[in-house]
Amino acid sequence: MMDRYSEDFELWCRECVTVTDKLTGAPVPFVLNAPQRRVAAIMERQRQAGRPVRLIMLKARQWGGSTLVQMYMAWMQLVRRTGWNSLICGHVKDAAANIRGMYSLLLRHYPAHLKGDKPGEWSFTPFEKSANVNIIAARDCRVALASAFAPNAVRGGNYQMAHLSEVAFWGEGDHDVAEKIVRSVAGSIALLPDTLIVMESTADGDDNYFHTEWQRAVRGESDKEAVFVPWYEIEIYRKELADSERREVAESLDSYEKWLLGLDGVSLEAAAWYHDKRREYSTHEQMMAEYPSTPEEAFCGGGGERLDPSDFF
């Protein structure tokens, strides 16, 4: 049965993984959405080529990027590898704990027939009485937790995978401090197949370590592949329209919103959602920073370079 899942991450997610539904709070099977499938395909392309998995991911909000990365690491640990240790480092410890909580939910609902004759070993237990490191005995693997404020809590561990979350906010905006933290928590991960480092964040302006690393990746100078997830790729950002409303809605759009309609994947329903959502923000620039259509928009907030929406059409 495990052989069936060892080369099909998406199938394993659908049949074996339980997550919390964002809208209802109920436990549901993990069926990948459109941006999750795209990003998973990028990770799988790297892995199947025998390369280490390395991404830097710039994201809009609420599409499940952290969930995807965590479940991909869980797949490596529970299906593909034994003794394969992972590290989760968030901006603050509570954020990292929330990510690990996804893993705890997975283990509680993991199919009984995959646990063999020792189901009790398919759960988190403290490793050597550590408050920061848990072990899954059935797979002889550890899951460590750290924060950008206390990275040394797991320093010196033997890790093969690292999920670095909301990196734009590490070091309180100090480039050198953030770089030192990243080196501390991920610098020892070897360049081997099935190893992983994913650095992901929403943007926080263009004067920080994350922005510098993003630019290096875009230029092809980094070990990481740059991946951007715009707001319009996220399926929940749509407004249902009756046929009788469509003409009026189309005529209500301004020049920027009409420019959006020319982008691949932007429907009138998506543009209508964007039009309504903008009313929550006092400036369009604020909307761009929260729900970017391009990487340039994402980095325009937080005191970075100001953008003129007319530059995009």
One Martini backbone bead per residue (centre of mass of N, CA, C, O) as a GRO file, in nm:
protein
  313
    1MET     BB    1   0.058   0.063  -0.021
    2MET     BB    2   0.300   0.259   0.003
    3ASP     BB    3   0.384   0.238  -0.296
    4ARG     BB    4   0.136   0.398  -0.403
    5TYR     BB    5   0.248   0.679  -0.252
    6SER     BB    6   0.563   0.736  -0.314
    7GLU     BB    7   0.475   0.886  -0.620
    8ASP     BB    8   0.187   1.021  -0.486
    9PHE     BB    9   0.108   1.290  -0.321
   10GLU     BB   10  -0.189   1.363  -0.392
   11LEU     BB   11  -0.313   1.090  -0.319
   12TRP     BB   12  -0.225   1.086  -0.025
   13CYS     BB   13  -0.377   1.338   0.060
   14ARG     BB   14  -0.667   1.243  -0.018
   15GLU     BB   15  -0.653   0.948   0.153
   16CYS     BB   16  -0.466   1.036   0.440
   17VAL     BB   17  -0.539   1.345   0.482
   18THR     BB   18  -0.609   1.578   0.745
   19VAL     BB   19  -0.791   1.884   0.762
   20THR     BB   20  -0.885   2.216   0.811
   21ASP     BB   21  -1.149   2.394   0.739
   22LYS     BB   22  -1.166   2.733   0.691
   23LEU     BB   23  -1.488   2.772   0.706
   24THR     BB   24  -1.586   2.529   0.927
   25GLY     BB   25  -1.356   2.354   1.102
   26ALA     BB   26  -1.352   2.086   0.969
   27PRO     BB   27  -1.260   1.774   0.902
   28VAL     BB   28  -1.070   1.708   0.598
   29PRO     BB   29  -0.969   1.627   0.313
   30PHE     BB   30  -0.668   1.672   0.120
   31VAL     BB   31  -0.745   1.884  -0.140
   32LEU     BB   32  -0.597   2.026  -0.381
   33ASN     BB   33  -0.548   2.323  -0.503
   34ALA     BB   34  -0.433   2.504  -0.753
   35PRO     BB   35  -0.171   2.625  -0.618
   36GLN     BB   36  -0.085   2.361  -0.482
   37ARG     BB   37  -0.042   2.199  -0.741
   38ARG     BB   38   0.175   2.382  -0.863
   39VAL     BB   39   0.384   2.367  -0.631
   40ALA     BB   40   0.404   2.060  -0.613
   41ALA     BB   41   0.515   2.027  -0.905
   42ILE     BB   42   0.781   2.172  -0.850
   43MET     BB   43   0.887   1.985  -0.629
   44GLU     BB   44   0.865   1.724  -0.802
   45ARG     BB   45   1.059   1.804  -1.025
   46GLN     BB   46   1.305   1.819  -0.846
   47ARG     BB   47   1.294   1.537  -0.718
   48GLN     BB   48   1.280   1.361  -0.989
   49ALA     BB   49   1.574   1.486  -1.070
   50GLY     BB   50   1.756   1.455  -0.794
   51ARG     BB   51   1.697   1.710  -0.637
   52PRO     BB   52   1.686   1.941  -0.428
   53VAL     BB   53   1.446   2.105  -0.242
   54ARG     BB   54   1.403   2.456  -0.360
   55LEU     BB   55   1.230   2.740  -0.213
   56ILE     BB   56   1.079   3.063  -0.290
   57MET     BB   57   0.777   3.206  -0.141
   58LEU     BB   58   0.537   3.422  -0.274
   59LYS     BB   59   0.235   3.540  -0.107
   60ALA     BB   60  -0.074   3.523  -0.061
   61ARG     BB   61  -0.364   3.485   0.108
   62GLN     BB   62  -0.531   3.197   0.191
   63TRP     BB   63  -0.412   2.898   0.030
   64GLY     BB   64  -0.207   2.683   0.182
   65GLY     BB   65   0.112   2.685   0.189
   66SER     BB   66   0.190   2.569   0.468
   67THR     BB   67   0.034   2.309   0.438
   68LEU     BB   68   0.181   2.196   0.196
   69VAL     BB   69   0.468   2.184   0.313
   70GLN     BB   70   0.404   2.009   0.558
   71MET     BB   71   0.286   1.762   0.393
   72TYR     BB   72   0.538   1.708   0.230
   73MET     BB   73   0.716   1.639   0.474
   74ALA     BB   74   0.535   1.411   0.580
   75TRP     BB   75   0.563   1.230   0.333
   76MET     BB   76   0.862   1.182   0.364
   77GLN     BB   77   0.837   1.054   0.659
   78LEU     BB   78   0.582   0.841   0.620
   79VAL     BB   79   0.678   0.715   0.322
   80ARG     BB   80   0.985   0.755   0.203
   81ARG     BB   81   1.120   0.798   0.497
   82THR     BB   82   1.363   0.726   0.738
   83GLY     BB   83   1.517   0.936   0.952
   84TRP     BB   84   1.359   1.217   0.865
   85ASN     BB   85   1.422   1.539   0.948
   86SER     BB   86   1.245   1.829   1.087
   87LEU     BB   87   1.193   2.193   1.042
   88ILE     BB   88   1.021   2.460   1.219
   89CYS     BB   89   1.023   2.815   1.131
   90GLY     BB   90   0.906   3.103   1.277
   91HIS     BB   91   0.857   3.414   1.374
   92VAL     BB   92   0.693   3.266   1.591
   93LYS     BB   93   0.616   3.004   1.789
   94ASP     BB   94   0.310   2.990   1.738
   95ALA     BB   95   0.331   2.959   1.433
   96ALA     BB   96   0.486   2.692   1.437
   97ALA     BB   97   0.274   2.538   1.606
   98ASN     BB   98   0.047   2.555   1.399
   99ILE     BB   99   0.191   2.388   1.187
  100ARG     BB  100   0.228   2.133   1.366
  101GLY     BB  101  -0.078   2.089   1.412
  102MET     BB  102  -0.129   1.964   1.135
  103TYR     BB  103   0.030   1.706   1.196
  104SER     BB  104  -0.135   1.609   1.437
  105LEU     BB  105  -0.395   1.569   1.278
  106LEU     BB  106  -0.292   1.363   1.084
  107LEU     BB  107  -0.215   1.144   1.297
  108ARG     BB  108  -0.501   1.106   1.422
  109HIS     BB  109  -0.624   1.030   1.108
  110TYR     BB  110  -0.461   0.806   1.030
  111PRO     BB  111  -0.467   0.524   0.879
  112ALA     BB  112  -0.469   0.220   1.033
  113HIS     BB  113  -0.351   0.032   0.794
  114LEU     BB  114  -0.065   0.211   0.802
  115LYS     BB  115   0.042   0.138   1.115
  116GLY     BB  116   0.013  -0.141   1.190
  117ASP     BB  117   0.113  -0.298   1.510
  118LYS     BB  118   0.198   0.029   1.609
  119PRO     BB  119  -0.002   0.287   1.660
  120GLY     BB  120   0.140   0.441   1.907
  121GLU     BB  121   0.395   0.535   1.709
  122TRP     BB  122   0.180   0.752   1.559
  123SER     BB  123   0.316   0.995   1.738
  124PHE     BB  124   0.386   1.245   1.951
  125THR     BB  125   0.702   1.264   2.125
  126PRO     BB  126   0.933   1.345   2.326
  127PHE     BB  127   1.271   1.430   2.281
  128GLU     BB  128   1.452   1.398   2.543
  129LYS     BB  129   1.250   1.608   2.693
  130SER     BB  130   1.175   1.803   2.477
  131ALA     BB  131   1.002   2.107   2.387
  132ASN     BB  132   1.103   2.119   2.057
  133VAL     BB  133   1.108   1.794   2.025
  134ASN     BB  134   0.975   1.538   1.817
  135ILE     BB  135   0.869   1.193   1.786
  136ILE     BB  136   0.830   0.926   1.540
  137ALA     BB  137   0.881   0.604   1.598
  138ALA     BB  138   0.783   0.451   1.338
  139ARG     BB  139   1.004   0.658   1.165
  140ASP     BB  140   1.249   0.780   1.311
  141CYS     BB  141   1.144   1.088   1.354
  142ARG     BB  142   1.182   1.444   1.357
  143VAL     BB  143   1.014   1.742   1.506
  144ALA     BB  144   1.100   2.075   1.494
  145LEU     BB  145   1.095   2.381   1.696
  146ALA     BB  146   1.102   2.732   1.598
  147SER     BB  147   1.225   3.069   1.623
  148ALA     BB  148   1.350   3.378   1.534
  149PHE     BB  149   1.402   3.438   1.852
  150ALA     BB  150   1.495   3.100   1.896
  151PRO     BB  151   1.705   2.918   1.709
  152ASN     BB  152   1.900   2.766   1.926
  153ALA     BB  153   1.702   2.540   2.030
  154VAL     BB  154   1.801   2.356   1.746
  155ARG     BB  155   2.087   2.357   1.741
  156GLY     BB  156   2.271   2.082   1.593
  157GLY     BB  157   2.085   1.931   1.434
  158ASN     BB  158   1.952   1.661   1.233
  159TYR     BB  159   1.862   1.780   0.912
  160GLN     BB  160   1.657   1.755   0.594
  161MET     BB  161   1.430   1.972   0.677
  162ALA     BB  162   1.288   2.312   0.597
  163HIS     BB  163   1.049   2.546   0.737
  164LEU     BB  164   1.027   2.890   0.644
  165SER     BB  165   0.830   3.133   0.805
  166GLU     BB  166   0.788   3.456   0.751
  167VAL     BB  167   1.077   3.596   0.672
  168ALA     BB  168   1.020   3.907   0.642
  169PHE     BB  169   0.997   3.918   0.986
  170TRP     BB  170   1.278   3.870   1.043
  171GLY     BB  171   1.470   4.064   1.255
  172GLU     BB  172   1.299   4.323   1.234
  173GLY     BB  173   1.433   4.394   0.932
  174ASP     BB  174   1.715   4.276   0.971
  175HIS     BB  175   1.916   4.144   0.746
  176ASP     BB  176   2.153   4.011   0.911
  177VAL     BB  177   1.981   3.863   1.118
  178ALA     BB  178   1.815   3.690   0.924
  179GLU     BB  179   2.053   3.546   0.791
  180LYS     BB  180   2.160   3.412   1.049
  181ILE     BB  181   1.909   3.244   1.109
  182VAL     BB  182   1.904   3.076   0.853
  183ARG     BB  183   2.181   2.949   0.896
  184SER     BB  184   2.117   2.818   1.170
  185VAL     BB  185   1.856   2.633   1.069
  186ALA     BB  186   1.977   2.546   0.746
  187GLY     BB  187   2.295   2.508   0.693
  188SER     BB  188   2.311   2.170   0.739
  189ILE     BB  189   2.171   2.098   0.484
  190ALA     BB  190   2.198   1.881   0.248
  191LEU     BB  191   2.282   1.802  -0.100
  192LEU     BB  192   2.009   1.602  -0.131
  193PRO     BB  193   1.788   1.392  -0.195
  194ASP     BB  194   1.486   1.485  -0.026
  195THR     BB  195   1.560   1.748   0.043
  196LEU     BB  196   1.454   2.060   0.226
  197ILE     BB  197   1.385   2.413   0.133
  198VAL     BB  198   1.140   2.650   0.257
  199MET     BB  199   1.080   2.990   0.173
  200GLU     BB  200   0.818   3.181   0.325
  201SER     BB  201   0.604   3.475   0.229
  202THR     BB  202   0.497   3.755   0.294
  203ALA     BB  203   0.527   4.077   0.247
  204ASP     BB  204   0.761   4.365   0.380
  205GLY     BB  205   0.874   4.497   0.162
  206ASP     BB  206   1.221   4.603   0.022
  207ASP     BB  207   1.393   4.600   0.327
  208ASN     BB  208   1.498   4.280   0.317
  209TYR     BB  209   1.597   3.957   0.305
  210PHE     BB  210   1.367   3.835   0.137
  211HIS     BB  211   1.392   4.027  -0.104
  212THR     BB  212   1.682   3.959  -0.175
  213GLU     BB  213   1.629   3.653  -0.225
  214TRP     BB  214   1.421   3.687  -0.443
  215GLN     BB  215   1.600   3.833  -0.648
  216ARG     BB  216   1.811   3.609  -0.674
  217ALA     BB  217   1.613   3.397  -0.783
  218VAL     BB  218   1.516   3.551  -1.034
  219ARG     BB  219   1.825   3.567  -1.145
  220GLY     BB  220   1.961   3.274  -1.077
  221GLU     BB  221   2.156   3.291  -0.790
  222SER     BB  222   2.002   3.068  -0.648
  223ASP     BB  223   1.898   2.759  -0.502
  224LYS     BB  224   1.618   2.889  -0.546
  225GLU     BB  225   1.289   2.884  -0.646
  226ALA     BB  226   1.067   3.107  -0.776
  227VAL     BB  227   0.737   3.164  -0.616
  228PHE     BB  228   0.420   3.291  -0.721
  229VAL     BB  229   0.105   3.386  -0.550
  230PRO     BB  230  -0.174   3.506  -0.656
  231TRP     BB  231  -0.491   3.594  -0.579
  232TYR     BB  232  -0.640   3.475  -0.851
  233GLU     BB  233  -0.559   3.164  -0.784
  234ILE     BB  234  -0.769   3.184  -0.559
  235GLU     BB  235  -1.083   3.045  -0.545
  236ILE     BB  236  -1.225   3.227  -0.311
  237TYR     BB  237  -1.175   3.486  -0.508
  238ARG     BB  238  -1.509   3.524  -0.553
  239LYS     BB  239  -1.807   3.643  -0.732
  240GLU     BB  240  -2.120   3.593  -0.763
  241LEU     BB  241  -2.304   3.598  -1.081
  242ALA     BB  242  -2.551   3.711  -1.251
  243ASP     BB  243  -2.642   3.765  -1.566
  244SER     BB  244  -2.774   4.053  -1.498
  245GLU     BB  245  -2.485   4.170  -1.370
  246ARG     BB  246  -2.239   4.167  -1.569
  247ARG     BB  247  -2.251   4.437  -1.715
  248GLU     BB  248  -2.246   4.627  -1.471
  249VAL     BB  249  -1.979   4.525  -1.356
  250ALA     BB  250  -1.797   4.582  -1.601
  251GLU     BB  251  -1.862   4.899  -1.597
  252SER     BB  252  -1.740   4.944  -1.291
  253LEU     BB  253  -1.464   4.915  -1.383
  254ASP     BB  254  -1.155   5.001  -1.384
  255SER     BB  255  -0.859   5.007  -1.547
  256TYR     BB  256  -0.720   4.801  -1.368
  257GLU     BB  257  -0.946   4.582  -1.364
  258LYS     BB  258  -0.938   4.547  -1.673
  259TRP     BB  259  -0.646   4.449  -1.677
  260LEU     BB  260  -0.696   4.190  -1.517
  261LEU     BB  261  -0.873   4.048  -1.742
  262GLY     BB  262  -0.599   3.996  -1.919
  263LEU     BB  263  -0.531   3.780  -1.730
  264ASP     BB  264  -0.455   3.474  -1.660
  265GLY     BB  265  -0.744   3.368  -1.470
  266VAL     BB  266  -0.930   3.631  -1.495
  267SER     BB  267  -1.237   3.686  -1.403
  268LEU     BB  268  -1.518   3.856  -1.341
  269GLU     BB  269  -1.549   3.739  -1.055
  270ALA     BB  270  -1.269   3.828  -0.958
  271ALA     BB  271  -1.290   4.133  -1.021
  272ALA     BB  272  -1.537   4.178  -0.837
  273TRP     BB  273  -1.399   4.106  -0.576
  274TYR     BB  274  -1.176   4.318  -0.592
  275HIS     BB  275  -1.356   4.567  -0.605
  276ASP     BB  276  -1.483   4.520  -0.319
  277LYS     BB  277  -1.223   4.488  -0.144
  278ARG     BB  278  -1.102   4.779  -0.185
  279ARG     BB  279  -1.304   4.926   0.019
  280GLU     BB  280  -1.122   4.849   0.281
  281TYR     BB  281  -0.919   5.056   0.150
  282SER     BB  282  -0.764   5.370   0.127
  283THR     BB  283  -0.566   5.224  -0.077
  284HIS     BB  284  -0.440   5.052  -0.341
  285GLU     BB  285  -0.166   4.979  -0.224
  286GLN     BB  286  -0.275   4.812   0.012
  287MET     BB  287  -0.409   4.599  -0.162
  288MET     BB  288  -0.157   4.504  -0.313
  289ALA     BB  289  -0.002   4.398  -0.060
  290GLU     BB  290  -0.228   4.182   0.021
  291TYR     BB  291  -0.329   4.145  -0.308
  292PRO     BB  292  -0.133   4.037  -0.533
  293SER     BB  293  -0.057   4.025  -0.891
  294THR     BB  294   0.246   4.090  -0.828
  295PRO     BB  295   0.552   4.113  -0.694
  296GLU     BB  296   0.564   4.424  -0.691
  297GLU     BB  297   0.313   4.460  -0.520
  298ALA     BB  298   0.396   4.303  -0.266
  299PHE     BB  299   0.656   4.510  -0.212
  300CYS     BB  300   0.504   4.799  -0.167
  301GLY     BB  301   0.491   4.762   0.118
  302GLY     BB  302   0.635   4.863   0.419
  303GLY     BB  303   0.801   5.118   0.280
  304GLY     BB  304   0.831   5.086   0.001
  305GLU     BB  305   0.795   5.119  -0.310
  306ARG     BB  306   0.595   5.301  -0.493
  307LEU     BB  307   0.288   5.253  -0.672
  308ASP     BB  308   0.140   5.274  -0.992
  309PRO     BB  309  -0.129   5.131  -1.129
  310SER     BB  310  -0.073   5.242  -1.427
  311ASP     BB  311   0.189   5.060  -1.478
  312PHE     BB  312   0.001   4.788  -1.563
  313PHE     BB  313  -0.131   4.941  -1.857
   0.00000   0.00000   0.00000
